[in-house]
Amino acid sequence: MKRFFSERKKAFLIVVGGSSKNSGKTQVASRLIQKFGINCAVKISIGEHHFPDSEIIIQSDIIKQPGTDTARYASAGAEKVFWIDTTDENLPRALKKLSRLLEGCQTVLIESNTVLSFLKPDYTIFIAGAHPETFKPSALEAVREADLICINRRATGRDQPVNETIECLSALNGKAKIACCRDEDECANIAIMELHKALG
């Protein structure tokens, strides 16, 4: 699927955000990487800061550690995978460093909500795995910026009234397409279909 992006002068930027750690966003991101031949992927972690001496992790032994999100990106086919591990206040500096590392990338996928305060993607996907009333401020901002919102029923729970969730999300973002999925794999299928449409 690289033909979609081969003639672009700058990288096509996709952001995948989510309501929580278990929303299913990494599965969706990995499927997009695989389907569209996305060659550069970035995971952003805010607040925990596992590596005080480095904000951008590029070491292969860390990136490809089994069970991590970054390892899933690499397994899906991303040629360059980066992990930004920083704080809110230092994120702008880390993104400036990242821009140099991403030179030459045709497509970039970033998994993050917070990055939307600093970058304007070409396409934004939000995976809702909980009721909007429980969303953190960064997740609410990601909902408002999304082109596609997928409600993952596996994560929200089957007993969660889906119509109420749709109404809340529509009130936050009236322009986005909102889809209800039984699980993250169906969310990924819908994301692939909608991104195809967006690319024309």
C-alpha positions in Angstrom: 0.0 0.0 0.0 3.0 2.3 -0.1 1.8 3.6 -3.5 -0.7 5.9 -1.5 2.2 7.8 -0.1 5.2 7.5 -2.5 4.7 10.9 -4.3 4.2 13.0 -1.2 6.8 15.6 -0.4 6.3 15.4 3.3 5.3 12.5 5.5 1.7 11.5 5.9 1.0 11.7 9.6 -1.5 9.4 11.3 -2.3 9.7 15.0 -4.0 6.9 17.0 -5.3 7.9 20.4 -7.4 6.2 23.0 -9.4 6.5 26.2 -7.2 4.2 28.3 -4.3 1.6 28.2 -6.6 -1.2 27.4 -8.8 0.5 24.7 -7.3 -1.5 21.8 -5.4 1.4 20.2 -2.1 -0.5 19.8 -3.8 -3.3 18.0 -5.4 -0.8 15.6 -2.1 1.0 15.1 -0.3 -2.3 14.4 -2.9 -3.3 11.8 -2.6 0.0 10.1 1.2 -0.3 9.9 0.9 -3.7 8.4 -1.9 -2.9 5.9 -0.6 0.4 4.6 3.1 -0.3 4.8 3.7 2.5 7.3 7.5 2.7 7.7 7.9 4.9 10.8 6.0 4.5 14.1 6.3 6.3 17.4 5.0 5.5 20.9 4.6 8.4 23.3 4.5 7.8 27.1 3.9 10.8 29.3 4.6 11.0 33.0 6.3 7.8 33.8 9.8 8.6 32.4 11.5 5.2 32.6 14.8 6.5 31.2 15.9 9.8 32.9 18.9 10.1 30.7 17.1 9.8 27.4 13.7 11.1 26.1 13.7 9.2 22.8 14.5 5.5 23.0 15.9 4.1 19.8 17.9 1.1 21.1 16.8 -2.1 19.3 16.9 -4.3 22.5 14.4 -2.0 24.2 12.2 -1.2 21.2 11.9 -4.9 20.3 11.5 -6.2 23.9 8.7 -8.9 23.7 5.3 -7.8 24.8 5.8 -4.1 24.3 3.8 -1.8 22.0 7.0 -0.8 20.1 7.8 -4.5 19.5 4.4 -4.9 18.0 5.0 -2.0 15.6 8.3 -3.5 14.5 6.7 -6.9 14.0 3.9 -5.3 11.9 6.6 -4.0 9.5 7.6 -0.5 10.7 11.3 0.1 9.6 11.9 2.8 12.2 10.3 2.7 15.6 10.9 5.3 18.3 9.6 5.5 21.9 9.3 9.0 23.4 9.4 8.6 27.2 9.1 12.1 28.8 7.0 14.6 30.7 4.3 17.0 29.5 6.6 20.0 29.8 9.5 18.3 27.9 7.3 16.9 25.1 7.8 19.9 22.7 11.6 19.5 23.0 11.4 15.7 22.4 9.2 16.3 19.3 11.7 18.7 17.9 14.4 16.0 18.3 12.0 13.4 16.8 11.4 15.5 13.7 15.1 15.1 12.7 15.0 11.3 13.3 11.9 11.0 11.0 13.6 12.6 8.0 13.0 10.4 5.0 9.9 8.8 6.3 7.0 8.6 3.9 4.4 7.7 6.5 4.5 8.2 10.3 2.1 6.7 12.8 2.1 8.1 16.3 0.2 6.5 19.2 -0.6 9.3 21.6 -3.3 11.7 22.7 -1.1 14.5 24.0 0.8 15.0 20.7 -2.4 16.5 19.2 -1.7 19.7 21.3 1.5 20.2 19.1 0.9 18.6 15.7 -1.8 18.6 13.1 -2.1 15.1 11.6 -3.4 14.2 8.2 -5.8 11.7 9.9 -6.7 11.0 13.5 -8.3 7.9 15.0 -9.6 7.6 18.5 -10.4 4.3 20.2 -13.0 4.6 22.9 -12.7 1.9 25.5 -14.7 3.6 28.3 -17.5 6.0 28.8 -16.5 9.6 28.0 -17.3 10.8 31.5 -14.1 8.9 32.6 -11.8 10.4 30.0 -8.7 12.3 31.0 -8.3 15.8 29.5 -5.8 14.6 26.9 -8.4 12.0 25.8 -11.1 14.5 25.5 -8.9 16.7 23.4 -8.1 13.7 21.1 -11.9 13.0 20.7 -12.4 16.6 19.6 -9.6 16.3 17.0 -10.5 12.9 15.6 -11.6 12.1 12.1 -12.8 8.6 13.2 -14.0 7.4 16.6 -14.3 3.7 17.2 -16.2 2.4 20.3 -14.6 -0.9 21.4 -17.4 -2.8 23.0 -14.9 -5.4 24.4 -13.2 -2.7 26.4 -16.3 -0.7 27.4 -18.2 -3.7 28.5 -21.3 -5.2 26.8 -23.6 -3.7 29.5 -22.5 -0.1 28.7 -25.4 1.7 26.9 -23.9 2.3 23.5 -26.4 4.9 22.5 -25.5 7.1 25.4 -21.8 6.7 24.6 -22.4 7.7 21.0 -24.5 10.8 22.1 -21.7 11.9 24.4 -19.0 11.5 21.7 -21.1 13.3 19.1 -21.5 16.2 21.5 -17.8 16.4 21.8 -17.1 16.1 18.1 -19.9 16.5 15.6 -17.8 16.1 12.4 -16.1 12.7 13.2 -17.5 9.4 11.9 -18.4 7.3 14.9 -18.5 3.5 14.6 -19.3 0.8 17.2 -17.1 -2.3 17.1 -17.3 -5.6 18.9 -13.6 -5.6 19.6 -10.3 -4.0 18.5 -9.9 -6.2 15.4 -13.2 -4.9 14.1 -12.1 -1.4 15.0 -9.0 -2.0 13.0 -11.0 -3.2 10.0 -13.1 -0.1 10.1 -10.1 2.2 10.5 -8.5 0.6 7.5 -11.6 1.1 5.4 -12.1 4.7 6.5 -8.4 5.6 5.9 -8.7 4.1 2.4 -11.6 6.4 1.8 -9.7 9.4 3.1 -6.8 8.7 0.8 -9.1 8.5 -2.2 
